[in-house]
Amino acid sequence: MSHGTRTEGPRTDDPVPAGRHAVVVGGGLAGVTAALALADAGVGVTLLEGRPRLGGLAFSFRRGDLTVDNGQHVYLRCCTAYRWFLDRIGGAALAPLQDRLDVPVVDLERPEGRRLGRLRRDALPVPLHLGRSLATYPHLPLADRAAVGRAALALKGLDLTDPALDDQDFGSWLAAHGQSARAVEALWDLVGVATLNAVAGETSLALAAMVFRTGLLSDPSAADIGWARVPLGDLHDRLAREALDAAGVRTEVRTRVTSVSADADADGAWVVRIPGETVRADAVVLAVPHREAYDLLPEGALDDPGRLLGIGTAPILNVHVVYDRRVLARPFFAALGTPVQWVFDRTDASGLKHGQYLALSQSVAHADIDEPVAALRERYLPELERLLPRTRDARVEDFFVTRERTATFAPAPGVGRLRPGARTKAPGLYLAGAWTATGWPATMEGAVRSGVGAADAALDALGRPRPRHLFAIEEAA
């Protein structure tokens, strides 16, 4: 996918008209982004979050001496909006990117000693940057490797503005382009399940094509992986709170909004009600999950608000294991031939002083999400022993799971027509969240982009041009 610099409106650093005030409902990445963007433009902002912390579903909590992320989150170099967000809150150095894409892939169906393959790029132009890696990828037969290359070129030729792509499923498209079941398992789903939280056959071709074209076919470095070397709470809560405070945003947590309505006493104004207080505003950004947005939307704000309830959700399970010794030498790897999907070393980030802490990120976790911990322990510990021989002599010091039953929206075919844009039919009311029409799947990047879109729409309605110091991010052309 080609990229271009975002088209911006007039820039100014003139003071905002007196009394302009916005309320942002929701303190996830979308809401924090919208609040920072509005405040940077000189608007007075109140941010209201029902939970005791910011960060949405990318957060941390304490478990004894450990600081635990509820789930493993990564981003790519092509995630320009999330990278801006990290810069804006002063956290870029705490979540660095790989120098060059390198993903170890362990296949348990291969003989011991020959189980490791790697997906990595060379310093060559697209698509040659992945040519050597694909040609030597041991987890695909030679014929499949050639077919993958042809499918990638066909993917690059799709017109992403064609709405018909959203009605097709990615799995059928792959089959029609010569992709075997093994190629889907060992390559397309290896990447797609982690980024889309759905298998190819249950994924909109439009979203899958956007992910693969942007990440693998837009720029040689686009898919380089970044992840937090500190707890997510340090980034999305502590540093975000500091940035909001410095920008003059009033931030209230443990504050659940009960209603949003037009102000009967002031044309074009809004009333946001919270327990014990009524907050008035010139603009409101609803940056909450889509089902919560449905409950808060005033009548007439969307032509068919019921469409929001048609957006499905998909779960993610994270399995956390603490060993009494080091069992993994690399920071992460992906797995084939096992229920285990991706394994990350979280030892340093968690504050663990002795042993090693591994986190297993399990997307599309419909079968496991409600299983008892004991059953998950019986399932996953033997799989780790198969994958990591050093675990066989190690003692398990702790085993626990975190569950996000509605971790993402389901990227099913047809979801594109259900996702609303930032603007509603009610002047002054805007929507943000990874589930809105960002063109991206449910990722941190999509959440930040949605906050950008909502802030831009609100600034336009408030007659406030984008200020010089406000960010410019690359947008998909």
Secondary structure, DSSP 8 states (H G I E B T S, - for coil): --EEE-----B------TT-EEEEE--SHHHHHHHHHHHHTT-EEEEE-SSSSSSTTS-EEEETTEEEESS--EEETT-HHHHHHHHHHT-GGGS-B-SS-EEEEEETTS-TTS-EEEEE--SS-TTGGGHHHHHH-TTS-HHHHHHHHHHHHHHHTS-TT-GGGGGSBHHHHHHHTT--HHHIIIIIHHHHHHHHSS-GGGSBHHHHHHHHHHHHSS-TTTT-EEE-SS-HHIIIIIIHHHHHHHTT-EEESS----EEEE-TTSTT-EEEEETTEEEEESEEEE-S-HHHHHHH--TTSSS-THHHHTS-EEEEEEEEEEESS----SSEEEEESSS--EEEE-HHHHT--SSEEEEEEEES-TTTTTS-HHHHHHHHHHHHHHH-GGGGG--EEEEEEEEEEEEEE---TTGGGG---SB-SSTTEEE-STTSSSSS-SSHHHHHHHHHHHHHHHHHHTT--B-TTS---EEE-
